[in-house]
Amino acid sequence: MRTKQLSRDDFARPRTPFRVKNPSFPGGGYDNTDFLYDSFSVAQAAAFPQMTPMFQAPISAAKTRAQTNMRTNGTLANGEVFKLRRMRVIISSNTYPADALNILQLCRASLYVGGREFIMGPVLAFPGGGGGILTAAAQVGTAAAGSNIQTGYCNGVPDIRNAFAFEDDIELQNNEQIQVDIVAETAFNMTAAAAGGVGTTIYVFLDGRRLRKVS
């Protein structure tokens, strides 16, 4: 006769679903999946900045929530801890191809926490995992009068899991400085409007879990 092998679940308290802490209860706290993000733009025909320190300018009249979600200069808001798991760099999809390639190949991204460099590499090493994607039907031969190239644009194809993931979480404490530098290791200019340039916007996302205290 075959007997069942008992496990600790047969003796211990039965398992229950994970219970989310009440975010309104004073003296407690809660955590949720979240990300920190920041961005900057470069105009057409402009020289790409030699170095741009990111996550240093909080939300203000000059920088909206569409551009950053930092509430303080280079640090987390009071009472917060962030467990960093992934880093992503998104280049706006309407960037002229030559400009996008220059950013990917000639620029590096460096992450600093508390003044210590945690990761550094060319921008192409940090996939975006998001953003828009443009599709188009190529024209072959001479187009008939009145014809237009068919295009479509959506943000549903990129996969947020396609990002640089840290093997272990990096815990960002409330008083630690957070900074990502985008550095042009070789100088270049953005393409002018006459040649099709439109400038660019670059976003950096730091994905993870945000822990908040409730006072």
VOSEKE-714425 format. One record per residue (C-alpha): residue in three letters; x, y, z. Coordinates in steps of 0.02 Angstrom, whole numbers, padded with zeros to 5 digits, always signed. Example, Ala and Ser with C-alpha at 12.3 -4.5 7.8 and 13.67 -1.06 7.14 Angstrom:
BEGIN
ala+00615-00225+00390/ser+00684-00053+00357/
//
This chain:
BEGIN
met+00000+00000+00000/arg+00066+00173-00047/thr+00068+00299+00095/lys+00063+00488+00083/gln+00219+00581+00133/leu+00171+00717+00257/ser+00237+00893+00243/arg+00243+01038+00365/asp+00083+01105+00286/asp-00010+00956+00362/phe+00035+01017+00536/ala+00063+01205+00525/arg-00065+01342+00502/pro-00139+01332+00326/arg-00072+01452+00198/thr-00171+01611+00167/pro-00162+01735+00024/phe-00040+01880+00043/arg-00123+02023+00132/val-00083+02201+00080/lys-00050+02320+00224/asn-00172+02462+00249/pro-00089+02617+00174/ser-00197+02730+00281/phe-00152+02657+00451/pro-00042+02779+00549/gly+00123+02710+00609/gly+00123+02572+00479/gly+00184+02562+00302/tyr+00158+02480+00135/asp+00254+02434-00022/asn+00209+02417-00205/thr+00288+02388-00375/asp+00342+02557-00441/phe+00478+02649-00536/leu+00578+02808-00527/tyr+00594+02900-00692/asp+00674+03056-00763/ser+00702+03126-00937/phe+00788+03262-01038/ser+00772+03326-01215/val+00897+03382-01347/ala+00842+03495-01491/gln+00873+03463-01675/ala+01043+03523-01739/ala+01103+03549-01559/ala+01264+03478-01488/phe+01224+03327-01380/pro+01269+03371-01198/gln+01437+03304-01141/met+01357+03248-00976/thr+01179+03253-00911/pro+01154+03209-00726/met+00979+03137-00705/phe+00859+03122-00557/gln+00922+03288-00489/ala+00776+03404-00534/pro+00609+03368-00450/ile+00433+03402-00512/ser+00408+03588-00537/ala+00332+03715-00655/ala+00480+03684-00770/lys+00474+03493-00758/thr+00306+03404-00758/arg+00255+03230-00702/ala+00267+03176-00884/gln+00454+03209-00871/thr+00498+03149-00695/asn+00420+03081-00535/met+00560+03140-00420/arg+00491+03245-00276/thr+00659+03295-00202/asn+00830+03331-00276/gly+00920+03166-00304/thr+00846+03074-00155/leu+00687+02982-00108/ala+00546+03072-00021/asn+00547+03067+00169/gly+00499+02898+00241/glu+00530+02800+00080/val+00646+02656+00035/phe+00664+02590-00142/lys+00722+02415-00192/leu+00799+02436-00365/arg+00784+02285-00480/arg+00799+02348-00660/met+00866+02495-00758/arg+00796+02548-00927/val+00839+02685-01053/ile+00707+02737-01179/ile+00749+02845-01330/ser+00594+02927-01405/ser+00536+02832-01558/asn+00530+02981-01676/thr+00718+03011-01656/tyr+00809+03018-01822/pro+00894+02848-01848/ala+01071+02917-01859/asp+01044+03014-01697/ala+00974+02861-01608/leu+01124+02757-01661/asn+01245+02891-01601/ile+01159+02893-01430/leu+01164+02703-01418/gln+01345+02684-01472/leu+01434+02846-01423/cys+01353+02877-01253/arg+01366+02784-01089/ala+01250+02773-00940/ser+01314+02763-00761/leu+01210+02730-00605/tyr+01271+02804-00440/val+01198+02770-00268/gly+01271+02865-00122/gly+01414+02922-00234/arg+01463+02743-00278/glu+01454+02686-00458/phe+01349+02527-00468/ile+01342+02498-00655/met+01415+02580-00810/gly+01400+02536-00994/pro+01353+02600-01166/val+01172+02654-01180/leu+01138+02506-01296/ala+01169+02391-01145/phe+01009+02455-01061/pro+00857+02405-01166/gly+00704+02517-01153/gly+00571+02385-01122/gly+00439+02514-01168/gly+00398+02664-01275/gly+00316+02677-01444/ile+00348+02576-01601/leu+00324+02636-01779/thr+00280+02517-01920/ala+00270+02564-02104/ala+00242+02486-02274/ala+00395+02520-02382/gln+00371+02595-02554/val+00441+02489-02696/gly+00458+02572-02864/thr+00372+02732-02917/ala+00217+02776-02817/ala+00057+02814-02908/ala-00008+02991-02899/gly-00091+03026-02732/ser-00013+02874-02646/asn+00050+02884-02468/ile+00160+02767-02366/gln+00053+02679-02236/thr+00112+02694-02057/gly+00051+02638-01888/tyr+00105+02687-01712/cys+00072+02602-01546/asn+00151+02568-01377/gly+00093+02388-01357/val+00240+02289-01427/pro+00393+02327-01315/asp+00405+02211-01163/ile+00445+02290-00994/arg+00541+02132-00948/asn+00667+02174-01086/ala+00778+02276-00970/phe+00944+02265-00879/ala+00903+02168-00720/phe+01015+02166-00565/glu+01046+01993-00494/asp+01014+02062-00318/asp+00905+02208-00266/ile+00995+02372-00233/glu+00914+02453-00081/leu+00905+02641-00095/gln+00886+02724+00075/asn+00799+02889+00103/asn+00958+02991+00127/glu+01062+02913-00013/gln+01098+03013-00170/ile+01028+02936-00330/gln+01100+02988-00497/val+01113+02921-00675/asp+01235+03009-00791/ile+01213+03003-00980/val+01384+03046-01050/ala+01434+03075-01232/glu+01605+02991-01240/thr+01623+03056-01419/ala+01552+03226-01463/phe+01415+03235-01596/asn+01277+03351-01654/met+01095+03306-01680/thr+01031+03303-01858/ala+00963+03468-01923/ala+00780+03491-01969/ala+00823+03512-02154/ala+00891+03333-02154/gly+00744+03261-02057/gly+00802+03287-01878/val+00675+03318-01741/gly+00785+03309-01586/thr+00755+03177-01453/thr+00694+03143-01277/ile+00783+03013-01169/tyr+00700+02930-01020/val+00784+02827-00883/phe+00674+02712-00779/leu+00730+02628-00617/asp+00607+02485-00585/gly+00579+02401-00417/arg+00474+02411-00259/arg+00441+02570-00161/leu+00415+02556+00028/arg+00324+02699+00113/lys+00294+02739+00295/val+00125+02810+00345/ser+00130+02945+00479/
//
